[in-house]
Amino acid sequence: MNPWQKLACVVLALMLGASLAANWLAPAGYAKQYREATDAPPSRAHWLGTDDVGRDRFARVLYGTRISLLLAPAAALLSTLMAALIGGLAGYLGGNWTRMAMAVTDLFLSLPWLFLLITARALMPLNVSPMVSVLVTFMLLGLLGWTTGARVLCATAGSLRSSDFVRQARAAGLPGQRLFWVHVMPNLRPVLYAQFWISIPVFILSEANLGILGLGVAEPMPSWGSLLKELEGLVSVGEEPWKFVPLILLVVVVTSFQFLLSRQEEVAA
């Protein structure tokens, strides 16, 4: 692990630790409104100022960071498991199973999945609770983000199916189900790790896009998307620079995951 990857681990650990300590760092919470200090600049009481309805922006950044850093990996895990089961199993079985799975995968790949997310999220009631919106948003990300990994896993599993050690295990009388889980799946592990790490920053950015469009996490719960939406009314960068903190954190997190992804590619190689 090179120094940049170590720095990325430290940065992500610090940000995750700060977000998990949000109840202590910002005990007032993300929804409390300070009516006497709406849209206020940074101060000792409000480190990043307040938004247009008087909510503490520092608290909202902490809670929004917690949502992304906890639920994006959960969505990535869901998409990776789906890719392993659909792509890996289809590649191992071969024949019509492979053709059918790849036909479904190609259908999903041909559709702009960001628009599918927007459509599915827009069909939800406007008065849905914030927690339900969080779970639905990231569940949709996990359910729609498995296709690319499934193709890679299908090709890898197909090559393993004709390998010598799998043929020897099959000739020894090992059942097909046990053969898949014991001999094929462990050899797919590097591809699964890479797929998992790739999906996390993709899902973070996807949620941010939905939030900017107003279709992400429902108010009053914060997310990076809803925080970035505040930048729409800015005339210049120097007007209210503290509003760029969520954007800076988003860039830092995505960049850190890219450094860790390069580490996973080295391990896989």
C-alpha positions as CSV (number, residue, x, y, z in Angstrom):
1,M,0.0,0.0,0.0
2,N,1.6,3.3,-1.1
3,P,1.4,6.5,0.9
4,W,-1.5,7.9,-1.1
5,Q,-3.6,4.8,-0.4
6,K,-2.7,5.0,3.3
7,L,-3.8,8.7,3.3
8,A,-7.0,7.7,1.6
9,C,-7.7,5.1,4.3
10,V,-7.0,7.7,7.0
11,V,-9.2,10.3,5.4
12,L,-12.1,7.9,5.0
13,A,-11.7,6.7,8.6
14,L,-11.7,10.3,9.9
15,M,-14.8,11.2,7.9
16,L,-16.6,8.1,8.9
17,G,-15.7,8.6,12.6
18,A,-16.8,12.2,12.5
19,S,-20.1,11.3,10.9
20,L,-20.7,8.5,13.4
21,A,-20.0,11.1,16.2
22,A,-22.5,13.5,14.8
23,N,-24.8,13.1,17.8
24,W,-22.0,14.4,20.0
25,L,-20.4,16.9,17.6
26,A,-23.8,18.4,16.7
27,P,-26.2,17.5,19.6
28,A,-28.9,19.9,18.3
29,G,-29.5,17.6,15.3
30,Y,-29.9,18.3,11.6
31,A,-33.6,19.4,11.7
32,K,-33.6,22.1,14.5
33,Q,-34.4,25.5,13.1
34,Y,-32.8,28.7,14.5
35,R,-35.4,31.2,13.3
36,E,-33.4,34.1,14.5
37,A,-30.4,33.2,12.4
38,T,-31.6,32.1,9.0
39,D,-29.1,31.9,6.2
40,A,-26.4,33.1,8.7
41,P,-22.6,33.1,7.9
42,P,-20.2,30.8,9.9
43,S,-19.9,31.7,13.6
44,R,-18.9,30.1,16.9
45,A,-22.4,28.7,17.3
46,H,-22.7,27.5,13.7
47,W,-19.4,26.6,12.2
48,L,-20.7,26.5,8.6
49,G,-23.6,28.9,9.1
50,T,-27.2,28.1,8.7
51,D,-29.4,27.4,5.7
52,D,-32.4,29.4,4.4
53,V,-34.7,28.0,7.1
54,G,-32.2,28.3,10.0
55,R,-30.8,24.7,10.2
56,D,-27.2,24.2,11.3
57,R,-25.3,23.4,8.1
58,F,-22.4,21.7,10.0
59,A,-24.8,19.2,11.5
60,R,-26.4,18.6,8.2
61,V,-23.0,17.9,6.6
62,L,-22.2,15.4,9.3
63,Y,-25.4,13.5,9.0
64,G,-25.4,13.6,5.2
65,T,-21.9,12.2,5.2
66,R,-23.0,9.4,7.5
67,I,-25.8,8.4,5.1
68,S,-23.5,8.2,2.1
69,L,-20.6,6.4,3.9
70,L,-22.9,3.8,5.5
71,L,-25.6,3.2,2.9
72,A,-23.6,3.4,-0.3
73,P,-21.4,0.4,0.7
74,A,-24.6,-1.4,1.7
75,A,-26.0,-0.8,-1.8
76,A,-22.7,-1.8,-3.3
77,L,-22.8,-5.1,-1.4
78,L,-26.3,-5.8,-2.6
79,S,-25.4,-5.1,-6.3
80,T,-22.2,-7.2,-5.9
81,L,-24.2,-10.2,-4.5
82,M,-26.7,-9.9,-7.3
83,A,-23.9,-9.8,-9.9
84,A,-22.3,-12.9,-8.3
85,L,-25.5,-14.9,-8.3
86,I,-26.7,-13.8,-11.7
87,G,-23.5,-13.5,-13.6
88,G,-21.4,-16.0,-11.8
89,L,-24.0,-18.7,-11.7
90,A,-25.0,-18.2,-15.3
91,G,-21.4,-18.4,-16.4
92,Y,-20.9,-21.6,-14.5
93,L,-24.0,-23.3,-15.8
94,G,-23.4,-22.2,-19.4
95,G,-25.6,-22.8,-22.4
96,N,-29.1,-21.4,-22.3
97,W,-28.6,-20.0,-18.8
98,T,-25.7,-17.9,-19.9
99,R,-27.6,-16.6,-23.0
100,M,-30.7,-15.8,-20.9
101,A,-28.7,-14.0,-18.2
102,M,-26.7,-12.0,-20.7
103,A,-29.9,-11.1,-22.6
104,V,-31.4,-9.6,-19.4
105,T,-28.1,-7.9,-18.6
106,D,-27.9,-6.4,-22.1
107,L,-31.5,-5.1,-21.7
108,F,-30.6,-3.4,-18.4
109,L,-27.4,-2.0,-19.9
110,S,-29.2,-0.6,-22.9
111,L,-31.5,1.5,-20.6
112,P,-30.1,4.7,-18.9
113,W,-30.3,3.5,-15.3
114,L,-30.0,7.0,-13.9
115,F,-33.3,7.8,-15.7
116,L,-34.8,4.5,-14.3
117,L,-33.8,5.7,-10.8
118,I,-35.4,9.1,-11.4
119,T,-38.6,7.5,-12.7
120,A,-38.8,5.0,-9.9
121,R,-38.1,7.7,-7.3
122,A,-40.6,10.1,-8.9
123,L,-43.3,7.5,-8.6
124,M,-43.1,7.5,-4.8
125,P,-45.4,9.7,-2.8
126,L,-44.1,13.2,-2.1
127,N,-45.0,12.8,1.6
128,V,-42.9,9.7,2.1
129,S,-40.9,9.6,5.4
130,P,-37.2,10.5,5.2
131,M,-36.1,7.1,6.4
132,V,-38.2,5.3,3.8
133,S,-36.8,7.6,1.1
134,V,-33.2,6.7,2.2
135,L,-33.8,3.0,2.2
136,V,-35.7,3.1,-1.2
137,T,-33.1,5.3,-2.9
138,F,-30.1,3.1,-2.0
139,M,-32.0,-0.1,-2.5
140,L,-32.8,1.0,-6.0
141,L,-29.2,1.8,-6.6
142,G,-28.2,-1.7,-5.5
143,L,-30.9,-3.4,-7.5
144,L,-30.1,-1.5,-10.7
145,G,-26.3,-1.4,-10.5
146,W,-25.3,-5.1,-10.9
147,T,-25.3,-5.4,-14.7
148,T,-21.7,-4.4,-15.5
149,G,-20.2,-6.7,-12.8
150,A,-22.5,-9.5,-13.9
151,R,-21.0,-9.5,-17.4
152,V,-17.5,-9.7,-16.1
153,L,-18.3,-12.4,-13.6
154,C,-20.1,-14.4,-16.2
155,A,-17.1,-14.4,-18.5
156,T,-14.8,-15.3,-15.6
157,A,-17.0,-18.1,-14.3
158,G,-17.3,-19.4,-17.9
159,S,-13.5,-19.7,-18.2
160,L,-13.3,-21.4,-14.7
161,R,-16.0,-23.9,-15.7
162,S,-13.6,-25.4,-18.3
163,S,-10.5,-25.2,-16.1
164,D,-8.6,-28.4,-15.1
165,F,-9.3,-28.2,-11.4
166,V,-13.0,-27.9,-11.9
167,R,-13.0,-30.9,-14.3
168,Q,-11.0,-32.9,-11.8
169,A,-13.5,-32.0,-9.0
170,R,-16.5,-32.9,-11.2
171,A,-14.8,-36.2,-12.2
172,A,-14.3,-37.0,-8.5
173,G,-18.1,-36.8,-8.0
174,L,-18.4,-33.5,-6.3
175,P,-22.0,-32.2,-6.6
176,G,-22.5,-29.2,-8.9
177,Q,-23.8,-26.9,-6.1
178,R,-20.9,-27.6,-3.8
179,L,-18.5,-27.4,-6.8
180,F,-19.8,-23.8,-7.5
181,W,-19.5,-22.6,-4.0
182,V,-16.2,-24.3,-3.0
183,H,-14.2,-24.1,-6.2
184,V,-15.7,-21.4,-8.5
185,M,-16.8,-18.6,-6.1
186,P,-13.4,-18.3,-4.2
187,N,-11.7,-17.7,-7.6
188,L,-14.2,-14.9,-8.4
189,R,-13.4,-13.1,-5.1
190,P,-10.9,-10.6,-6.6
191,V,-13.4,-9.6,-9.3
192,L,-16.1,-9.3,-6.6
193,Y,-13.9,-7.1,-4.4
194,A,-13.1,-4.8,-7.4
195,Q,-16.8,-4.6,-8.3
196,F,-17.7,-3.7,-4.7
197,W,-15.1,-0.9,-4.5
198,I,-16.1,0.5,-7.9
199,S,-19.8,0.6,-7.0
200,I,-19.4,2.7,-3.8
201,P,-18.3,6.0,-5.4
202,V,-20.7,5.4,-8.3
203,F,-23.6,5.1,-5.9
204,I,-22.5,8.1,-3.9
205,L,-22.4,10.2,-7.0
206,S,-25.8,8.8,-8.2
207,E,-27.5,9.7,-4.9
208,A,-26.0,13.2,-5.2
209,N,-27.4,13.6,-8.7
210,L,-30.8,12.5,-7.4
211,G,-30.6,14.8,-4.5
212,I,-29.8,17.8,-6.7
213,L,-32.9,17.0,-8.8
214,G,-34.9,16.8,-5.6
215,L,-35.6,13.1,-6.0
216,G,-33.1,11.7,-3.4
217,V,-33.4,11.6,0.4
218,A,-36.5,13.4,1.5
219,E,-36.5,16.4,3.8
220,P,-35.6,17.2,6.5
221,M,-33.0,14.4,6.4
222,P,-29.8,15.7,4.8
223,S,-27.8,14.2,2.0
224,W,-24.9,15.4,-0.1
225,G,-27.3,15.8,-3.0
226,S,-29.6,18.1,-1.0
227,L,-26.7,20.1,0.3
228,L,-25.2,20.5,-3.1
229,K,-28.6,21.8,-4.3
230,E,-27.9,25.0,-2.2
231,L,-25.2,25.9,-4.7
232,E,-27.7,26.6,-7.4
233,G,-28.3,30.2,-6.3
234,L,-24.7,31.2,-5.9
235,V,-23.5,33.9,-8.2
236,S,-19.7,33.5,-7.6
237,V,-17.4,31.2,-5.7
238,G,-16.3,33.9,-3.3
239,E,-19.9,34.9,-2.3
240,E,-20.5,32.2,0.3
241,P,-17.5,29.8,0.1
242,W,-18.6,27.7,3.1
243,K,-21.4,26.3,1.1
244,F,-18.8,24.5,-1.0
245,V,-17.8,22.2,1.9
246,P,-20.2,19.4,0.9
247,L,-18.8,19.5,-2.7
248,I,-15.2,19.4,-1.4
249,L,-16.0,16.4,0.9
250,L,-17.7,14.6,-2.0
251,V,-14.6,15.1,-4.2
252,V,-12.3,14.0,-1.4
253,V,-14.4,10.8,-0.7
254,V,-14.7,9.8,-4.3
255,T,-11.0,10.4,-4.9
256,S,-10.1,8.4,-1.8
257,F,-12.2,5.4,-3.0
258,Q,-10.4,5.6,-6.4
259,F,-7.0,5.3,-4.6
260,L,-8.4,2.2,-2.7
261,L,-9.7,0.8,-6.0
262,S,-6.2,1.0,-7.5
263,R,-5.1,-1.1,-4.5
264,Q,-7.7,-3.7,-5.2
265,E,-6.6,-3.9,-8.8
266,E,-3.0,-4.5,-7.7
267,V,-4.2,-7.3,-5.4
268,A,-6.3,-8.8,-8.2
269,A,-3.4,-8.6,-10.6
